[in-house]
């Protein structure tokens, strides 16, 4: 009897703990939604949790004004285009490199040294490269262009793609490739028709992670995109005015920035989990 009560108490405790954690995590999102629906005069005057229809009358004025501005539309389009282009280029370049490191044997440097070099490039702090990359982009005539931002994001995300896909290719049975070689298939045919389809979870994980990193990139977006290539993070940073930040518009911009990655992650979460854990358990 005591054991039965203890089990119920344990379940109730962990359920309450889970609800508390979810509440703490969700609170910033709820507060942003509440702020985005208030008038300017109600930002600081509404007390407590700021429940819509209970403590104030909600309005979509901030949403309609923000989504109707050319700056937000341009920033949103730039971020979407740059993230998609970066993911496409990074995967197109990283997949063959990952396959080569996974399947071919190199002596000097060794396969492990090559992989470690790719990892070291991802660990390198981007702020340490701001000055030389700015001069390089300026020399190429790509300042304030989406092409320049795509090149920079590809440079920093390519090592991550190589590391993820290398492990995905290593976990594929090499016997499938050997059987294809017996039938006369070359490395290019094997890579395109056998390895890439089988490594689809790893490819999906790499694409989504690159999109997330590129979407959230602020440093290079602020450094390169000043007018025509402004991205969402830099647009959020420009919310301030001479009277301080407008919290209503800041909340709207933050929610707009959060929504696409969250929706994409929810739609493809099983591919992310499967891709990142591909081959993690072997028996």
N, C-alpha and C positions, 0 to 999 in steps of 0.2 A: 504493500500500500504506500509506504513511504517512498519507495523507488518510483512508483507511478506518479506520485505528486511531484517528485523531484524532476522527472522527465517533462511534465507539463510546465513546471516553473521555468525550466531551461529553455523550452521552446518559446514561451511567452517573453522571456528576457531577450532572447536573440531576435525575436520579431520586433520588439520595441526598439532594440538597438538599431536594427535595419531601417525602421521607419525614421528614427532620429537622424541617421546618417543621410538618408535620402532627403529629408527636410533641410538639413544643413547644406547639402550640395545644390538643391533646387532653389534655395532662398535667393541667391544672387540673380538667377533668371527671373524669378517671380518679381523681385524688386525692379528689375529693368523693365519688365512688362508693365508694372504699375506706374513707373515714372513716365513711360512712353505714352500712357493714356491720360495724363494729367495736363491741365493748363499750367502755364508758367507760375501763376499765383498760388497754385496748390502744391507745388513741389516741396516747399518747406512748411506749409501750414497744416497739411494732413498728417495726423498722428497715427501711431500704431502700425499695423500691417498695411494700411492703405488699400483696403478691399474695394474694388470697383463696385459701383451701384449702391454700396453701403455707406462709404465715407466720402465719396465724391462721384460726380457724374463723368464717366469716361468720354474721351473725345479722340478722334483719329486725325486731328489736325497735324500733329507732328509727323505722322506716317505719310499723309497725303502730300505735305509740303516737302518732306525729305525725298520721297520717291519721285516727286515731280521735278526735282532739280536736275540740271544737266550734269553737275559735278558728281552726284551719286550715281546716276545712270552710267556715266563714263567710267567711274571707279569700279563699279560692279562689273561692267563689261570687260574692262581691262583685267581685273582679277580672274574672272572666269576664263578668258582667252589665254592669259599667261600661264595659269595653272594647267589647263588642258594641253597647251603646246609644250610646256616643260615636261609633263608626264610622258607625252608621246615621244619627244626627242630623247629623253633620258632612258626610256625603255628600249627604243630602237638602237641606241648605242650600247646600253648596258647589257642587254640580253646576249648578244654575240660575245662580248667580253667575258661575261660570267660563264658561258658555255665553254669558252676556250680555257679559262682557268680551271674549270671543273673536270674537263676531259683530257686535255693535253698536258704532258709533263714538261715543265721547264726546269733547266738546271740552274742557271744564274741570270736573274734571281729566281728562286724556287717559287712554286705555287703559293706556299705559305707566306713568303716575303711579299709577293704581289698582293695577296689578300690583305696583309697587314698594312701595306702602303695605301690601299684603298680606304681602309678603316682610319688611318691617320689623317687622310684628307677630310674625312667627315668630322673628325674631332677638332680639326683646326678652327679656332674661333673666327667667324666671318669678320669681326671688327678689326682683326689684325691685317686684313687684306683690303680694307676700304680704300686707302690712298692709292696703291698701285692699280687696283681694278678700276677706280674712277678715272685715272689717267689713261688706262687702256681703252675704256669705253669712249672717252673723249677723243682719243686718237682715231678710233674707228668711226667716229661721227654718229654714235648711237645713244648719245645722251637724250633723255626724255623720250625714249622709244620703247615699245613693247618688245622689240627684238633684243635690245640690250638687256632688259630684265629677264627674258627667256634664257639668254646665254649665261647670265650670272646664276640663275637658279638651276640650270642644268649642270653647271660646273660643281655646285655644292651638293646636289642630290644624286648625281651619277654614281659616286662611290657606294651610296646606300643601296641603289638598285643592283649593283654588281654583287655586293655581299649577300643580299637576300636571294637573288636568282642563282648565285653559285651554289648555295646550300640546297636550293630546290633541284638543280640539275644533278648534284651529287647523290641525292636521295632516289633518283630514278634508276630502275634496274638497267645496268649496262648491257644485259643480255638482249634487250630489245634492239639496241643499236647494233650489236654484233650480228643479230639475225638479219637486220636490214642491210648491213654491209655484205653479207653472204649473197643477198639477192641483187647486189650491184648498186646499192644506194650510196651516194657520197655524203660527206659531212654536212654539206649545205642542205641536202634533202632531208637528212635525219634530223637536223636542227629544226627545220621549218615544219615538217610534217609529223614528227614523232615527239621531240622533246618539248617544243613550245606548247602543243595542246595538253600534254601531260602535266606541264608545269603551270597550268592556268591559275591555280590558287596562288602560287607565288607571284605570278605576274599581276594578278588583281591586287594583292597586298602591296606590291611595290608601287603600282600606279596610284593607289589610294593614299599611301604614305607620302609620296612625292607631291600629290595634289594638296594634302594637308600642310606640308612644310611650305610649299610655295604660296598657298593662300594666306598663311600667317606671316610671311616674310615682311618685316617692317624696315630693316636697316637699308637694304638695297632699294626698296621701293621709295624710301625717303631720299636716298642719295641720287638715284637715277631719274625717277619720275617726278617732275616738278609741275607740269601743266597737262600735257597730252597723255602721259603714261601714269597718271596717278592711280594707286591701288587702294583697296579698302582700308588696310591698316593705316596708311598715311592719311587717308581721308578722315578717319576717326580722330587722328591726332590733331586735325585742324578744326575741331569743334569749338575751341576756346574763342573768346572775343575780348573786347576791352573791359567788359563787365564780368569776365569769368566764363566758365563753361556753361553752356545751356544743357542742363541735365536731361531735358526731354528729348532733344535731338541726339544727344550722346547715347541715350538708351536705345533709340531707334537704330542708330548706326551700329551699335554693338550687337543688337539682335539680328540685324540684317547680315552682319559679318559671321555670326554664329550659325545661322540657319542652314546654308548650303553644306558645310562640312558635317553637321549633325545628321541631316537627311541622308547624305551620301553614306555615312558610316552605318546608319540604321538599315539602309537598303542592302548594303554589302558586308555586314558584319560577319556573316558566316565565311565569306571568302577571306576576310582579314585574319580571322582566327585560324582558319585552315592553312592559309599561306604562311603565317608566322610560326605555326607549330608543325609545318610539313616535315615529316621524318624525325620529329623529336622523340618519338617512342619507337624503339625497334626491339623486336623479340624473335 
